[in-house]
């Protein structure tokens, strides 16, 4: 097939080869992914982003080479030619080139429309968010898969609907790509993320504040770090709403986001762990009450309007999809589920010991956990080591798996880097404001009374469980006798800061 002389140059020929090979690979990989169900996050990356980029580069090289070649031909010929190349359909070469151009353009536009559509959905997929930036996003992706929102796509919360936030997220993503390529990202990734869409524009697409249920029964199973891994249960009546659901948000935990109430606060730092200033506003009556932390009075430079934040869902539910559990919590869960055998003596104690070590990376942690548990039972429980080594192996595997789901040394990501403010054991949480220290000038306080949020209706060892009716409450009994210390200190002072 004859083509214009200007086509016959290395740039155009190489461009044709690049474009042709890219197109063939796209078609081949697309067929593999659709008909043979072979695929991964990286395959999608090549089909919809990498190979199309090479295809476009190759197509650009073809006319670029032809223009360059035409200019050289023009200089070599004696007869003066027009400055721009001529398209003369009376010439066979031009008709061939024009026909090829029309056909390839139509095919290219058709494939581009499909590719753009697929590329859009691919970049919005969970695999793209969680696996492409593997080392950086591995902690978030892993905890997300074990969260209540594991079937909610990342973009549904991080971006939401609408073109404006989509564009913002892609512009923000450009810097993130740069940070990953050149390893400019911090370890751990700092939170909270300040440029996220407001929670009420994303969370409330599924969670309807006006329809919160009334009270909720919560049961927890814990194990003491003694030889018998003594079980200790507690049953809580959580006041997530009013006693009767018809009363809506008039009382209970979710009163904080009652539309008739505005709760605002100022935090000392970006992590929002210390809150010295709180303001309550009754929207209906106009009453305003300001509370100050008497032991941590805020500096005047902090009390500026731009530092005031309106309380929303994320101030308590700050880890809805990426929760990093602490060792006592995830070991208790594994013991309850049977992933770690509770009949193995001292296993809660030895688990806490091996998880108390700061490992430089996951591989080292796996080796350290296995060797430490093995050595502990070999030396201190030789009879168990000899007769029930299968339980020891199961315990090692269980502790290792729980470690990999919650602790990520490479990114320095774990529970103390990302505290969960829901409650008051995993972090200071509720006690950031409810500590009996935030007072008005008249002496009114934000109460620390636990029964504002929940009552205890049963607690103790399963064989000696103490319980009351659902409308009554028990005084909390600490599983280990520490006297009244639990009343004087916040729970997180031991449970959160116990490990380095």
C-alpha positions, 0 to 999 in steps of 0.5 A: 500500500502506497503512502505519502513519502513523508510517512517513510521516516523512522519516527513515524514507523516507530510510532506505528509500531508502538501504537500497534503493539499497545493496541494489540496488548490492550485487546489481548489483556482485555480479553484475558480479563473479561473472558478468562477472568484473569486479572489484578489491580496491576492488570487494570493499571496496564489496560486502562492507564499505562498502555493507552498512554503508549498508544497515544504517544505512538499516534502522536509520533506518526504525524510528528515524524511526517511533518518533520520529514515533509520539511526536509523534503521541501528543503531538498526540492528545487521547486517551491512547495506550500508551507503545509503538506497538501491533501490531494485525494486525486493521488492514490497515496493521499487517498490511502493515507486519508482512508487509514486516518479516518478508519483509525480515528473512528476506531481510536475514538471508540476505544478511547470512549470505552477506555476512558469509561473503564479508566474512570471506574478503575481509578475509583475502585478499591483495588486501585486505592488499596493495592497500587500504592501497596507499601503506603496504603497497605495498613489502611487497605488491610484494616478496611477489609476487616471493618464494618464498611468493607463493602463500601468503596473507598471513594464513597467516603473519601470523595462522594458524589458530584464533579466538584469533589471528584476534581478536588480528589484527583488534584490532591491525588497528583501530589500523592503520586509525587509523594509516593514516587519520590518517597516524600510521605511521612510515616505514619501518614498523619491524621485527621485528613483535613481536606476530606468532604464533610461527614454529613455529606458522605456518612449520612447518605446511609446513616440517617441521624433522625432515625437512630435506634434507642438503647443497644445491648453490647457484650464484651468478653475479656481475658485476664493475663493469668495462668488460666486466661480467666474470662471476664465478661461485661454487658453494657446497655448503650444509650446511643439514643433516647430510651424510646426511639420516638424521642429521637435525639433528645438524649443519649450519645447521639444528642451531640449531633441533634440539629437543635444543638451546636457543639463546637470546640477548639483543639490544641493540635491537629490530632484533636487529642486535647480539647481545652475549649467547648461551646454549647449552643441551643439553637432554639433558645439561643442559650450559649454556654462555654466550658474551659479546661481548668487544668489546661487553660487555652492560650489567647492565641488559640481562641480564634474563630478560625480554630473553632470546629463544629462537632460532627460524626467523625469527632467520635467515629474517627476510625469507621473503616480503618481501625487499628486495634490494640494488642489486648483488644485483638488478642481477646477477640482472637481468644473468643473466636478460637484463633488463639486457644484459650486452654493454653496456659498463660497465652494471654500473658505471653501474647502481651509480652511478645506484642510489647516489642517494637519490631523494625518490620513485619518479617522480623515480627513473625520470627520474633513472635514464633521464637518467643512463644516457642521458647516460653513454653519450652522453658516454663511449661515443658509438659505442655510443650511436649504433649500439646505442641499443636496448641502452641503452633496454633497460638503462634499462627493466631498471634502472627495473623492478628499482628499482621491485621493491626500492626504495620512496622514499615509504616509505623502504623498501629493503634497509638498512631491512630487512636480511636476516639469512640469510647474511652479505653482505646484512647482518651476519647469521650474524656477529652471533654467529659472529664469533670474539668471543663467548667463554666465561670458559674462552676457548671461542668461537663460530667464524667458520669459513665451512666450518661452513655451506658449502664452496666447490667452484668459483669464478672466471670461467666460462672459468677456473673452478677446482673441486674434488670435492664433499667438498673445499673451496676457499679463497675468492678475492675477485673483486677483489684486496683481499689478506687484508682479506676475512679481517679484516672482515665481508663486510657492512662493504663489501657492505651499507654501501657505499651510503648 
